[in-house]
């Protein structure tokens, strides 16, 4: 959602300084999710932005715009509304600490920066983006630093979240571990 807002802000030349105006603007954006043939996507104002929000530029801009109180308040409000329906899985850097502090299950996924950069670099290469691994690693580290040091909703592990290090695991292995832990807790 922050990436979609960042894309809209970039395309609209939005000023980031007025938090009240940012709140009004971000609240007015219609951000929805869709699933098509097993693939998730995101719409902003009815436009499919799934691919456009994955660029390195938008990643860094999302990290910057997420520091703004007006944007955070608007998106947290949207996320809580979506979550009220239940039966949802959210991922994000403040989901377990700020947005859903009382969620039934919380996982904090982490991996070494080099591994996350490798994964991101492969994703970008597959899309034909000619960015170097070194630049990708720098961006991953910068985004982490930005998100961990921001005043509003900094990136941190919730006390009751289960840490899963995915450095040497496939996505499927991580999901299997999460499902196993959920099932164990439910059996309780």
Secondary structure, DSSP 8 states (H G I E B T S, - for coil): -HHHHHHHHHHHT--SS-HHHHHHHHHH--EEEEEETTEEEEEETTEE-TTGGGSHHHHHHHHHHTT-HHHHHHHHHHHHHHHTT-S----STTIIIII-TT-S--EEEE--HHHHHHHHHHHHHHTT----HHHHHHHHHHHHHHHHH-SSS-----TT-EEEE-TT--HHHHHHHHHHHHHHHHH-
